């Protein structure tokens, strides 16, 4: 089998549906296996003015076909999706180019490999770099539109924007029940009913931060391990912030702090069948642009934002933060499944609780009454539970509200 990279794009008709169909047709061919698809990027037309904007992506495939046969397959898919070759660089429903075919170099009348113009075109280079580095980037001319490829659903995840909504989590849960693909994101400029754990109100003013929800469809994840998902989301946010030079810490189970003040909250809500999770919505509320006075007197001393922690980061936009957070979240969830010990070690290293004395309030559930427990945090179990050394021995707590008790300081 040979690895080949294909560029795929189109600007006529239902662009997303056409590209989604093209990827499925590639994957359906007996001689091809779609290994990976970059995000879809929206770009201005190249070559001929007055066309609609394009959607473009790069597809990594493995194939047993000869390069000229692969070219035939690509052209057959183009024709099947209505492409008519009338004008060079003109509008088209779908266009599939072979960028590379293993290490093969070829230059003849029918096929040149590597593609002679791939290094000149940002709409090729940006998705290529995404596949190589695992990070989404863009320019004013090449903008993300939808994310990657979900092998389970054989669909391209979507970026759904709301100017205003009650709750992105509620929107994402409804859309997930209707079939929204794994890895899709609902983003709002403003939430009117944003919430955190235990029904707390989450302030979500327009243009102030990232208010987003990610749809995940875990592959055979035991519901009892669902407690790891808030940890994965927290780790993703912390890694994003550390990449910007902000020394964030994690407060189990769902808070991200900077110097003891909350910069991000996470709310995971799941749907299960028996002991298996069918789908999970990961809500992330990250404060970006607020100043201290924007939080009001009730939060001024306990909340912070990226602008307060790193005021020199003037070029960061909300959408760039969303793309980076999605990428980090998907990587953290993968690590949770495939490298759990490494995942837990990274979470432990960024925790502000390990080695500290805390109080944990457990809310009443079923026949269990409310309970307050004190002890020293030892770490986290393989299911995401807090491991606490108490006067009566070690306990594992799957849920609870943690109060950190700094020596000589106030509770937080």
Secondary structure by P-SEA (a helix, b strand, c coil): cbbbbbbbcccccaaaaaaaaaaaaaaacccccccccccbbbbcccccccccbbbbbbbbbbbcccaaaaaaaaaaaaaaaccccccccccccbbbbbcccccccccccccccccccccccaaaaaaaaaaaccbbbbcccbbbcbbbbcccccbbbbbccccccccaaaaaaaaaaacccccbbbbbccccccccccccbbbbcccccccbbbbbbccccccccccaaaaaaaaaaaaaaaaaccbbbbcccbbbbccccccbbbbbbbccccccccbbbbbbbbbccccccccccccccccccccccccccccccaaaaaaaaaaaaaaaaaaacccaaaaaaaaaaacccccccbbbbbcccccccbbbbbbbbccccccbbbbbbccccbbbbcbbbbbbbccccccc
